[in-house]
């Protein structure tokens, strides 16, 4: 499923004539196209769908929505486990976080 997820703009830049932003989705950072919201600025929030910022959003609404998505497990479904993704990209195994019991997860 593809969600429209709220995120906070960290940086904005022009890349080969296209306005792009680095956006934080509650700890997951992705690159987003700003062509539909060219005046969006760092610190502002937007609803993002398939890599495009579609609508400006206030901070409180963004936080409530992210909390709800996380509670429902929808952020995990949308973005995956960042540790697992990094381990797969490196060709290794996912480590168990410090203080957790058990062995390395596969």
C-alpha positions as CSV (number, residue, x, y, z in Angstrom):
1,X,0.0,0.0,0.0
2,X,1.2,3.5,-0.7
3,X,0.3,6.1,1.9
4,X,0.3,9.9,1.7
5,X,2.6,10.5,4.7
6,X,3.3,13.8,6.4
7,X,7.0,14.8,6.7
8,X,9.1,17.8,7.8
9,X,11.3,19.5,5.2
10,X,14.9,19.6,6.3
11,X,16.6,21.1,3.3
12,X,15.6,22.4,-0.1
13,X,17.7,22.6,-3.2
14,X,17.5,22.9,-7.0
15,X,18.7,19.8,-8.9
16,X,19.0,20.3,-12.6
17,X,16.0,22.6,-12.6
18,X,13.8,20.6,-10.3
19,X,13.1,21.7,-6.7
20,X,13.9,18.8,-4.4
21,X,13.8,18.5,-0.6
22,X,15.2,16.2,2.1
23,X,12.2,15.3,4.2
24,X,12.0,13.6,7.6
25,X,9.1,11.2,8.1
26,X,9.4,10.6,11.9
27,X,13.0,9.3,11.7
28,X,13.0,8.0,8.1
29,X,14.6,10.6,5.7
30,X,13.8,10.6,2.0
31,X,14.3,12.8,-1.1
32,X,11.0,14.4,-2.3
33,X,10.1,16.4,-5.4
34,X,8.6,19.9,-4.6
35,X,7.3,20.8,-8.1
36,X,3.7,20.9,-6.8
37,X,4.7,23.0,-3.8
38,X,7.7,25.1,-5.1
39,X,7.5,27.6,-2.2
40,X,7.8,25.0,0.6
41,X,10.6,25.9,3.0
42,X,12.7,24.0,5.6
43,X,10.8,23.5,8.8
44,X,7.5,23.3,7.1
45,X,5.4,20.1,6.8
46,X,3.9,18.5,3.8
47,X,1.9,15.4,2.8
48,X,4.0,13.3,0.5
49,X,2.8,10.6,-1.9
50,X,5.1,8.5,-4.1
51,X,7.9,11.0,-3.7
52,X,5.9,14.2,-4.4
53,X,5.0,16.8,-1.8
54,X,1.3,17.4,-2.5
55,X,-0.1,19.6,0.3
56,X,1.2,21.8,3.1
57,X,0.3,20.7,6.6
58,X,0.6,22.2,10.1
59,X,3.0,20.6,12.5
60,X,0.3,19.3,15.0
61,X,-1.6,17.5,12.3
62,X,1.6,16.0,10.9
63,X,2.7,14.7,14.3
64,X,-0.7,13.2,15.1
65,X,-0.9,11.5,11.8
66,X,2.7,10.1,12.1
67,X,1.9,8.8,15.6
68,X,-1.3,7.1,14.3
69,X,0.5,5.5,11.4
70,X,3.2,4.3,13.7
71,X,0.7,2.8,16.2
72,X,-1.1,1.0,13.3
73,X,2.2,-0.3,11.9
74,X,1.7,1.6,8.7
75,X,5.1,3.4,8.8
76,X,6.8,0.1,9.0
77,X,4.7,-1.2,6.0
78,X,5.5,2.0,4.0
79,X,9.2,2.5,4.8
80,X,10.3,-0.9,6.2
81,X,12.8,-1.5,8.9
82,X,15.8,0.9,8.3
83,X,18.2,-1.5,10.1
84,X,17.1,-4.4,7.9
85,X,17.2,-2.3,4.8
86,X,20.8,-1.2,5.6
87,X,21.9,-4.7,6.4
88,X,20.4,-6.0,3.1
89,X,22.1,-3.3,1.2
90,X,25.4,-4.2,2.8
91,X,24.9,-7.9,2.2
92,X,24.9,-8.7,5.9
93,X,22.6,-9.6,8.8
94,X,20.4,-7.3,10.9
95,X,22.1,-6.7,14.3
96,X,20.1,-7.0,17.5
97,X,20.0,-3.5,19.2
98,X,22.1,-3.0,22.3
99,X,20.5,-4.5,25.4
100,X,18.2,-6.8,23.4
101,X,18.3,-10.6,24.2
102,X,19.0,-13.1,21.5
103,X,21.2,-13.5,18.5
104,X,21.7,-11.7,15.2
105,X,18.4,-11.7,13.3
106,X,18.4,-13.0,9.7
